[in-house]
Amino acid sequence: MSHALSDGPAPSGALESVMTLEQFILDRRGRFPQSTGAFSRLLRDVSVAAKIINHNIRRAGILDVMGESGTVNVQDEKQKKLDEIADRELERALRRGGECCLVGSEEQADTISLSPRGDFQERFAVFFDPLDGSSNTDVNASVGTIFSVYTLPEGADEGDALDVALRPGAEQVAAGYVAYGSSTMFVFTTGNGVNGFTLDPGIGEFLLTHPDLQIPQAPAMYSINEADIEDFSPELRTFLQWLKTKDPDTGHRIRARYIGSFVSDFHRNLLTGGLYMYPATSDHPDGKLRLMYEANPMAFLVEQAGGRASTGHQRILDLQPEGLHERTPLFIGSAPLVKAAEAYLQGRGAEAVGGA
Ligand code: FDP
């Protein structure tokens, strides 16, 4: 893994060996002569929106963009001003780019057609969570944007758009996230591995810093909001107990980390190895995270990075979505830990993980 630009602005000359996101997309496109370029342009549009959102987040506290906007979204959550800005910028960039016919956002009750003539000549549908973990923005903790891309079949039009677009995550053609942390990273897959790009603020370009990301199989971290433990199933509580026991061979204990911002928790665990959980609880039997724009895109990414994503009982990417804002329980990260979680939740715990 190379971290070519970790120390401030790149010295002149260093860029020759570093690939920008745009170059990377063009390079990949060159391998498919039949490609029309529409998909490359769509990814470019998302990355442009990411830069604008990043610009606003970085000036939060200076500009009047912190705090609540006074509105609630369809999930009955109070919207933050930054939620609204991120939502607007993504929709604008995709509309301007002209390659996307349909968007579905966490912040909007229904999908929105971007097709000027309503004929869906533009083939892509994009689902997104414009600002995930936005309760963190007022306290200067990291947040993210998540996106998921599908191609619509020929003949789809505005009338049946959502029905046609509600496809299992296994049919995504691209997915990714932007992590606005101590640096800003754009991480995405088109089903051919996972690559991570770091924004160099000096030149305003995402540069390839994390090629071909693979999630470590040996877990370092687990992430869950244990404040809800009373509402967890007995099986999940037993699993958490197992997670906290020391490895008898190494004396090592997996550490707990929970930022409460899915993108940030996922990104850390992708780099270090680990497991993120948002389970079903007695209060929320379907969990909290949304299938179309949180669980599916991250499940696609994690599988492409050699990891696993599950409800605890079923592969996330096989779920047939029923609605834009549907929720799902989620266990995602290093494959051995996700499998261990599945074993405990299915009542095969100790025997399946070797007697713990
Ligand atoms: P948020 O509500 O701040 O947008 O998807 C929603 C999410 O954040 C995730 O990013 C985060 O992991 C989770 O909810 C936090 O929920 P809890 O406060 O219930 O732990």
Residues whose N, C-alpha, C, O or C-beta is under 5 A from the ligand:
A	BS01	FDP	L131 D132 G133 S134 S135 N225 G260 S261 F262 V263
